[in-house]
Amino acid sequence: MNIIRNIRTPIMHRAVEASGFVFVGGTIADNTSVSMGEQTRNILGKIAGYLKEAGTDVSRVVSASIFVTDLSKKKEMDAAWTEFFGDDLPARATVGVADLGGGALVEVVVTAAKG
């Protein structure tokens, strides 16, 4: 199995390609002082860039895990999510967590098919 690692940070690679898939690690917003909806929009834009660099795009996202610190604000995240994906909604799990660090309200992990 050929593994390609993209977009290195000091502690991880943002995207790893293996077995025809691109795995994008946990991504938080650049500005964590804004609403959950705005953080989600920023995160999805970043993920779109990571996928493009890896040779795929958001229409090929097949699965996502989302971590949120306040489930009462989940509707904001859902609205940004459906705006972004439209009819190409991937399978998804949303999990409430106590803290994501740095003031982040949401963190997103995705897997996309390559191609």
C-alpha positions, 0 to 999 in steps of 0.5 A: 500500500502506497501512503502519501503524507501531505501538509506537514505540521509540527505534530502531524500531516493534515492529509494522508492518502492511502488505499484510494482515500484521503484522511484529513486530520482534526481541523479547527477554525483559525479564529475561535472567537466567532460563532460555531457556524462561522468556525464551521465555515472556516474549517470546511474552507480549510478542509476543501483546500487540503483535499484539493492539494491531495487531488480530490474535492469535497464532493468526494467526502464520504465520512466525517466526525465532528466534535462540538463543545456545546450541543445546544449550538449544533444547529449553527454547525448544521446550517453551515454544514448543509450550506457547504455540502448541499446535496452531497452530504457525507455520512457523519457522526457528531459528538459532544466534548468538554473542551477542544482547546484554544477556544475552539467550539468545533473540530472536524475530521473527514475521509474522502475518496481519491479521484 
